[in-house]
C-alpha cells in the first residue's frame, strides 16, 4: 500500500487527470442518457479532436523546455491553403501534395528554430511573429476564398476507416468490425507484454514496484478499458484511419521522450539549461529540432484538418494553439518546464475534447464552453504550482 501511495504522489497530476477523464465520461454519459457513449459519437469525438491531439504531442516537447509555440494554428492555415491551391486549382496528385506539406512544415520549423536557437529570439516572440506571418500568408494565398472540394484520396486520411478484410462478425443480430477487434486484441497483448517486461526490469534493478495484486488490477483495468473502446468502435465502422496515425505518433514520441538520449536532453534542458550546457548537451540544436518537429506535426495536423473539413479556409486553425497548450498543462506539464509526458498531454487533450463534446450534446452555448475550459486550465496550473510549493517545504 505504501508503494501504491508513493506512486500516486509522484504522478499525482497524470493519475488525477486519468481519473478526472474517466469521471467526466461517466457523468456525461449519465447526463446525456447514454448518447455520449454511442459508437458514432465516440468516433466523432476522435475525429473532431485528432488534429489538436497531434499538436499536443509536439507542444509537450516545447512545454518541457518551459516554452510554447504560438504559430501552429497559423501554420495549419498556411499549409492548408497551399494544399487547397495545389489540389483544387492546379490538380496536383493528393499524395504528392501531402508530401510537399510535410516538407513545408520542416522548412517552416527550421526557419523558426533558427531564430530561436541561434539568434536567441525568445520562443514566445519568434512563434508570435510566425503566428502573424503564416496567418497572413495563408490569407494572401486564398484571397479570402475557400478552396473545395478535395478528392476522396485526400479526404480518406481524416474521414476514412480501416477496411475489414475478415468480413465482419455478426452476433445476435449485431454486426462487429472483426478486423478492428483483432487489432485491439493485438494492442492489448503488446501492452501486457510490455508491462511484464517493465516490471521484471524494475525488480532486476531493485526499483520500487507495485505489489503483485495491485499490479494485476492495474493491467487488467487497462486491458478492459481498451477492449471496451475497441468493441464500441467495432460497432460503428471500425477504427478511423486518423486514430491509427495518432496512435503511431503517440507510441513513437513516448518512446523518444522516455527511452532515448534525445528525450533525456529535452528534459535536462527544461530542468536546468545551464546545467545541461555544462554537461555537454548542445542546447541550441535541441531547441532547433524541437521547433522543427513542432512545425512538421502542425503540417500533419493541417492535412488532417483540411481533409476532415474537405476545404481550405482562411479561418482554419484559429485557436488550435491555445487548445494544444491547454492540453499539455491540463495533462500534467509544469509551467516552469522539465515535467510532462506525451500520454499526459493526450489525456489532457481528450479531457478538453470530452468536455466540448458533452457540453455540445447538452446544449451548452459555445460562450460557456470557452469559459469552462478557461476555468479548467486555471485550476490545472494552480494545482501544479500548489504541488510544487508543498514539495519544496
VEXDREN-2710 file (C-alpha; in Angstrom, 1 decimal):
% VEXDREN-2710
k/r/px/py/pz
1/UNK/0.0/0.0/0.0
2/UNK/2.9/2.4/0.7
3/UNK/4.3/1.7/-2.7
4/UNK/0.9/2.5/-4.2
5/UNK/0.6/5.7/-2.3
6/UNK/4.2/6.8/-3.3
7/UNK/3.4/6.0/-6.9
8/UNK/0.2/8.1/-6.8
9/UNK/2.0/11.0/-5.1
10/UNK/4.9/11.1/-7.6
11/UNK/2.4/11.1/-10.5
12/UNK/-0.5/13.0/-8.9
13/UNK/-1.2/15.1/-11.9
14/UNK/-1.2/12.3/-14.5
15/UNK/-3.2/9.8/-12.4
16/UNK/-5.5/12.6/-11.3
17/UNK/-6.3/13.5/-15.0
18/UNK/-6.9/9.9/-15.9
19/UNK/-9.5/9.6/-13.0
20/UNK/-10.9/13.0/-14.0
21/UNK/-11.3/11.9/-17.6
22/UNK/-13.0/8.7/-16.6
23/UNK/-15.3/10.6/-14.2
24/UNK/-16.2/13.2/-16.8
25/UNK/-17.1/10.5/-19.4
26/UNK/-19.2/8.6/-16.9
27/UNK/-21.0/11.8/-15.7
28/UNK/-21.6/13.0/-19.3
29/UNK/-22.8/9.5/-20.2
30/UNK/-25.4/9.7/-17.5
31/UNK/-26.5/13.3/-18.2
32/UNK/-26.8/12.6/-21.9
33/UNK/-28.8/9.4/-21.2
34/UNK/-26.2/7.3/-23.0
35/UNK/-25.9/9.4/-26.1
36/UNK/-22.3/10.2/-25.2
37/UNK/-21.3/6.6/-25.3
38/UNK/-22.9/5.8/-28.7
39/UNK/-20.3/4.4/-31.1
40/UNK/-21.0/7.2/-33.7
41/UNK/-20.4/9.9/-31.0
42/UNK/-17.2/8.4/-29.7
43/UNK/-15.9/8.0/-33.3
44/UNK/-16.8/11.7/-33.9
45/UNK/-15.0/12.6/-30.7
46/UNK/-11.8/11.1/-32.1
47/UNK/-12.2/12.7/-35.5
48/UNK/-13.0/16.2/-34.1
49/UNK/-10.1/16.3/-31.7
50/UNK/-7.4/14.4/-33.7
51/UNK/-5.6/17.4/-35.0
52/UNK/-5.5/19.1/-31.6
53/UNK/-4.0/15.8/-30.1
54/UNK/-1.4/15.7/-32.9
55/UNK/-0.4/19.3/-32.0
56/UNK/-0.4/18.4/-28.3
57/UNK/2.2/15.7/-28.9
58/UNK/4.6/18.2/-30.3
59/UNK/3.6/21.0/-28.0
60/UNK/4.5/18.9/-25.0
61/UNK/8.2/18.9/-26.0
62/UNK/8.0/22.7/-26.2
63/UNK/6.4/23.0/-22.8
64/UNK/9.1/20.7/-21.3
65/UNK/11.6/23.4/-22.2
66/UNK/9.4/26.0/-20.4
67/UNK/8.2/27.5/-23.7
68/UNK/5.2/27.2/-26.1
69/UNK/4.7/27.6/-29.9
70/UNK/2.0/30.1/-30.8
71/UNK/2.3/29.7/-34.5
72/UNK/0.9/26.2/-35.0
73/UNK/-2.7/27.4/-35.8
74/UNK/-1.4/29.8/-38.4
75/UNK/0.8/27.0/-39.9
76/UNK/-2.3/24.9/-40.3
77/UNK/-3.9/27.8/-42.2
78/UNK/-0.9/28.3/-44.4
79/UNK/-0.2/24.7/-45.2
80/UNK/-3.9/24.0/-45.7
81/UNK/-4.1/27.0/-48.1
82/UNK/-1.2/25.7/-50.2
83/UNK/-2.7/22.2/-50.3
84/UNK/-6.0/23.7/-51.4
85/UNK/-4.4/25.7/-54.2
86/UNK/-2.3/22.8/-55.4
87/UNK/-5.1/20.2/-55.4
88/UNK/-8.2/22.3/-56.4
89/UNK/-6.6/24.9/-58.7
90/UNK/-3.5/23.0/-60.0
91/UNK/-4.8/19.4/-60.0
92/UNK/-1.8/18.1/-58.1
93/UNK/-1.7/14.5/-57.0
94/UNK/-3.1/14.3/-53.4
95/UNK/-0.3/12.1/-52.1
96/UNK/2.4/14.3/-53.6
97/UNK/0.6/17.3/-52.0
98/UNK/0.8/15.6/-48.6
99/UNK/4.5/15.0/-49.0
100/UNK/5.0/18.6/-50.0
101/UNK/3.0/19.7/-47.0
102/UNK/5.4/17.8/-44.7
103/UNK/8.4/19.4/-46.5
104/UNK/6.8/22.9/-46.0
105/UNK/6.4/22.1/-42.3
106/UNK/10.0/21.1/-42.0
107/UNK/11.2/24.3/-43.7
108/UNK/8.9/26.5/-41.5
109/UNK/10.2/24.7/-38.4
110/UNK/13.8/25.2/-39.4
111/UNK/13.1/28.9/-40.1
112/UNK/11.6/29.4/-36.6
113/UNK/14.1/27.1/-34.9
114/UNK/17.0/29.2/-36.4
115/UNK/15.7/32.4/-34.8
116/UNK/15.1/30.7/-31.5
117/UNK/18.2/28.6/-31.2
118/UNK/20.9/30.5/-32.9
119/UNK/19.7/34.2/-32.8
120/UNK/18.4/33.8/-29.3
121/UNK/15.0/35.3/-30.1
122/UNK/12.7/34.2/-27.2
123/UNK/10.4/31.4/-28.4
124/UNK/7.3/33.4/-27.4
125/UNK/8.3/36.3/-29.7
126/UNK/9.5/34.1/-32.6
127/UNK/6.4/32.0/-32.7
128/UNK/4.1/35.1/-32.1
129/UNK/5.8/36.5/-35.2
130/UNK/5.2/33.2/-37.0
131/UNK/1.6/33.3/-36.0
132/UNK/1.2/36.6/-37.7
133/UNK/3.3/35.8/-40.8
134/UNK/1.8/32.5/-41.7
135/UNK/-1.8/33.5/-40.9
136/UNK/-1.3/36.5/-43.3
137/UNK/0.4/34.4/-46.0
138/UNK/-2.4/31.8/-45.8
139/UNK/-5.0/34.6/-46.3
140/UNK/-2.9/36.1/-49.2
141/UNK/-2.8/32.7/-50.9
142/UNK/-6.5/32.0/-50.5
143/UNK/-7.5/35.7/-51.3
144/UNK/-10.5/35.4/-48.9
145/UNK/-11.8/32.3/-50.8
146/UNK/-12.5/28.8/-49.7
147/UNK/-10.9/26.0/-51.8
148/UNK/-13.0/22.9/-52.1
149/UNK/-13.7/20.1/-52.5
150/UNK/-10.8/17.7/-52.1
151/UNK/-10.6/14.3/-53.8
152/UNK/-11.5/11.2/-51.9
153/UNK/-7.8/10.1/-51.8
154/UNK/-7.1/13.2/-49.7
155/UNK/-10.2/13.0/-47.5
156/UNK/-9.6/9.4/-46.6
157/UNK/-6.8/10.3/-44.2
158/UNK/-9.3/12.0/-41.8
159/UNK/-12.7/10.6/-42.8
160/UNK/-11.8/7.1/-43.8
161/UNK/-11.9/3.8/-41.8
162/UNK/-9.7/0.7/-41.8
163/UNK/-11.4/-1.8/-44.1
164/UNK/-12.4/-5.2/-42.7
165/UNK/-10.8/-8.0/-44.9
166/UNK/-12.2/-10.6/-42.4
167/UNK/-15.8/-9.8/-43.5
168/UNK/-17.1/-8.8/-40.1
169/UNK/-18.7/-10.8/-37.3
170/UNK/-22.5/-10.9/-36.5
171/UNK/-23.6/-11.9/-33.0
172/UNK/-27.3/-11.9/-32.0
173/UNK/-28.1/-9.7/-35.0
174/UNK/-25.3/-7.2/-34.1
175/UNK/-22.5/-6.8/-36.6
176/UNK/-19.0/-6.1/-35.4
177/UNK/-16.0/-4.9/-37.4
178/UNK/-13.9/-8.0/-36.8
179/UNK/-10.5/-6.7/-38.0
180/UNK/-10.7/-3.8/-35.5
181/UNK/-11.3/-6.3/-32.7
182/UNK/-8.2/-8.2/-33.9
183/UNK/-6.2/-5.0/-33.9
184/UNK/-7.5/-4.1/-30.4
185/UNK/-6.6/-7.5/-29.0
186/UNK/-3.1/-7.3/-30.6
187/UNK/-2.5/-3.9/-29.0
188/UNK/-3.7/-5.1/-25.6
189/UNK/-1.4/-8.1/-25.8
190/UNK/1.6/-5.8/-26.6
191/UNK/0.7/-3.6/-23.6
192/UNK/0.6/-6.6/-21.3
193/UNK/3.9/-8.0/-22.5
194/UNK/5.5/-4.5/-22.2
195/UNK/4.2/-4.2/-18.6
196/UNK/5.5/-7.6/-17.7
197/UNK/9.0/-6.8/-19.1
198/UNK/9.0/-3.4/-17.4
199/UNK/8.1/-4.9/-14.0
200/UNK/10.9/-7.6/-14.4
201/UNK/13.4/-4.9/-15.3
202/UNK/12.4/-2.7/-12.3
203/UNK/12.8/-5.7/-10.0
204/UNK/16.2/-6.5/-11.5
205/UNK/17.5/-3.1/-10.6
206/UNK/15.7/-3.1/-7.2
207/UNK/13.3/-0.3/-8.1
208/UNK/10.1/0.2/-6.1
209/UNK/7.3/-1.8/-7.8
210/UNK/3.6/-2.1/-7.1
211/UNK/2.5/-5.2/-5.0
212/UNK/1.6/-8.1/-7.3
213/UNK/-2.2/-7.9/-6.6
214/UNK/-2.4/-4.2/-7.3
215/UNK/-0.2/-4.5/-10.4
216/UNK/-2.6/-7.2/-11.8
217/UNK/-5.6/-5.0/-11.1
218/UNK/-3.9/-2.1/-12.9
219/UNK/-3.0/-4.2/-16.0
220/UNK/-6.5/-5.8/-16.0
221/UNK/-8.2/-2.4/-15.8
222/UNK/-6.1/-1.1/-18.8
223/UNK/-7.0/-4.2/-20.8
224/UNK/-10.7/-4.0/-20.0
225/UNK/-11.0/-0.3/-20.9
226/UNK/-9.1/-0.7/-24.2
227/UNK/-11.2/-3.7/-25.1
228/UNK/-14.4/-1.8/-24.3
229/UNK/-13.4/1.1/-26.6
230/UNK/-12.4/-1.4/-29.3
231/UNK/-15.8/-3.0/-29.2
232/UNK/-17.5/0.4/-29.3
233/UNK/-15.5/1.4/-32.4
234/UNK/-16.2/-2.0/-34.0
235/UNK/-19.9/-1.5/-33.6
236/UNK/-19.8/1.5/-35.9
237/UNK/-17.3/1.3/-38.8
238/UNK/-14.1/0.2/-37.0
239/UNK/-11.0/2.3/-36.2
240/UNK/-10.8/5.6/-38.1
241/UNK/-7.6/6.0/-40.2
242/UNK/-6.6/9.1/-38.2
243/UNK/-6.8/7.1/-34.9
244/UNK/-4.1/4.8/-36.3
245/UNK/-1.9/7.8/-37.3
246/UNK/-2.4/9.3/-33.9
247/UNK/-1.6/6.1/-32.1
248/UNK/1.6/5.7/-34.1
249/UNK/2.7/9.2/-33.2
250/UNK/1.9/8.7/-29.5
251/UNK/4.0/5.5/-29.4
252/UNK/6.9/6.9/-31.3
253/UNK/7.1/10.2/-29.3
254/UNK/6.5/8.5/-26.0
255/UNK/9.4/6.2/-26.8
256/UNK/11.6/9.1/-27.9
257/UNK/10.8/11.2/-24.8
258/UNK/11.2/8.4/-22.3
259/UNK/13.7/5.9/-23.7
260/UNK/16.2/7.9/-25.9
261/UNK/19.2/10.2/-25.3
262/UNK/17.5/12.9/-27.3
263/UNK/14.5/12.7/-24.9
264/UNK/16.7/13.0/-21.8
265/UNK/18.4/16.0/-23.4
266/UNK/15.0/17.7/-23.7
267/UNK/14.1/17.1/-20.1
268/UNK/17.6/18.2/-19.0
269/UNK/17.3/21.4/-20.9
270/UNK/13.8/22.1/-19.3
271/UNK/15.1/21.3/-15.8
272/UNK/18.1/23.5/-15.9
273/UNK/19.6/24.9/-19.1
274/UNK/22.8/26.0/-17.5
275/UNK/23.5/22.5/-16.1
276/UNK/22.5/21.0/-19.4
277/UNK/25.1/23.1/-21.2
278/UNK/27.8/22.3/-18.6
279/UNK/27.1/18.6/-19.1
280/UNK/27.9/18.9/-22.8
281/UNK/24.3/19.0/-24.2
282/UNK/24.1/21.1/-27.4
283/UNK/21.1/23.0/-26.2
284/UNK/20.9/25.2/-29.3
285/UNK/20.4/22.1/-31.5
286/UNK/17.9/20.6/-29.1
287/UNK/15.8/23.8/-29.3
288/UNK/16.2/23.9/-33.1
289/UNK/14.9/20.3/-33.6
290/UNK/12.1/20.7/-31.1
291/UNK/10.6/23.6/-33.1
292/UNK/11.3/22.0/-36.4
293/UNK/9.5/18.9/-35.2
294/UNK/6.6/21.1/-33.9
295/UNK/6.1/22.6/-37.4
296/UNK/6.2/19.2/-39.1
297/UNK/3.4/17.9/-36.7
298/UNK/1.5/21.1/-37.4
299/UNK/1.7/20.3/-41.2
300/UNK/0.3/16.8/-40.4
301/UNK/-2.5/18.4/-38.4
302/UNK/-3.1/20.8/-41.4
303/UNK/-3.6/17.9/-43.8
304/UNK/-5.9/16.1/-41.3
305/UNK/-7.9/19.2/-40.6
306/UNK/-8.3/20.1/-44.3
307/UNK/-9.3/16.6/-45.2
308/UNK/-11.8/16.5/-42.3
309/UNK/-13.3/19.8/-43.3
310/UNK/-13.0/19.0/-47.1
311/UNK/-11.9/22.6/-47.6
312/UNK/-9.1/25.1/-47.1
313/UNK/-10.3/28.2/-45.5
314/UNK/-8.7/31.5/-44.2
315/UNK/-10.1/30.8/-40.7
316/UNK/-8.5/27.3/-40.4
317/UNK/-6.6/26.6/-37.3
318/UNK/-7.9/29.6/-35.3
319/UNK/-7.3/28.9/-31.6
320/UNK/-5.8/25.5/-32.1
321/UNK/-2.5/26.6/-30.5
322/UNK/-4.4/27.5/-27.3
323/UNK/-6.2/24.1/-27.2
324/UNK/-2.8/22.3/-27.7
325/UNK/-1.1/24.4/-25.0
326/UNK/-4.1/23.8/-22.6
327/UNK/-4.0/20.0/-23.3
328/UNK/-0.3/19.9/-22.2
329/UNK/-0.8/21.9/-19.0
330/UNK/-4.1/20.2/-18.1
331/UNK/-2.3/16.8/-18.7
332/UNK/0.4/17.4/-16.2
333/UNK/3.1/19.6/-17.8
334/UNK/4.8/22.0/-15.5
335/UNK/4.6/25.7/-16.3
336/UNK/8.3/26.1/-15.5
337/UNK/9.3/23.2/-17.7
338/UNK/11.1/19.9/-17.1
339/UNK/8.0/17.9/-16.3
340/UNK/5.4/16.3/-18.5
341/UNK/4.6/13.2/-20.6
342/UNK/3.2/12.5/-24.0
343/UNK/0.5/10.4/-22.6
344/UNK/-0.4/13.1/-20.1
345/UNK/-0.8/15.7/-22.9
346/UNK/-3.0/13.3/-24.9
347/UNK/-5.1/12.7/-21.8
348/UNK/-5.4/16.4/-21.2
349/UNK/-6.5/16.9/-24.8
350/UNK/-9.0/14.2/-24.5
351/UNK/-10.4/15.7/-21.3
352/UNK/-11.0/19.0/-23.0
353/UNK/-12.4/17.3/-26.1
354/UNK/-14.8/15.2/-23.9
355/UNK/-16.0/18.4/-22.2
356/UNK/-16.6/20.1/-25.5
357/UNK/-18.4/17.1/-26.9
358/UNK/-20.5/16.5/-23.8
359/UNK/-21.5/20.2/-23.4
360/UNK/-22.5/20.4/-27.1
361/UNK/-24.8/17.4/-26.6
362/UNK/-26.3/19.0/-23.5
363/UNK/-26.9/22.2/-25.4
364/UNK/-24.4/24.4/-23.5
365/UNK/-23.6/27.6/-25.5
366/UNK/-20.1/28.0/-27.1
367/UNK/-19.6/31.0/-24.9
368/UNK/-20.0/29.0/-21.7
369/UNK/-17.9/26.2/-23.2
370/UNK/-15.0/28.7/-23.6
371/UNK/-15.4/29.9/-20.0
372/UNK/-15.5/26.4/-18.6
373/UNK/-12.3/25.5/-20.5
374/UNK/-10.6/28.6/-19.1
375/UNK/-11.5/27.6/-15.5
376/UNK/-10.2/24.1/-16.1
377/UNK/-6.9/25.4/-17.4
378/UNK/-6.6/27.8/-14.5
379/UNK/-7.3/25.1/-12.0
380/UNK/-4.7/22.7/-13.5
381/UNK/-1.9/25.3/-13.4
382/UNK/-2.9/26.4/-9.9
383/UNK/-2.7/22.8/-8.8
384/UNK/0.7/22.4/-10.4
385/UNK/2.0/25.5/-8.5
386/UNK/0.4/24.4/-5.2
387/UNK/2.0/20.9/-5.6
388/UNK/5.4/22.5/-6.1
389/UNK/5.1/24.7/-3.1
390/UNK/4.2/21.7/-0.9
391/UNK/7.1/19.6/-2.2
392/UNK/9.6/22.4/-1.6
393/UNK/8.7/22.6/2.1
END
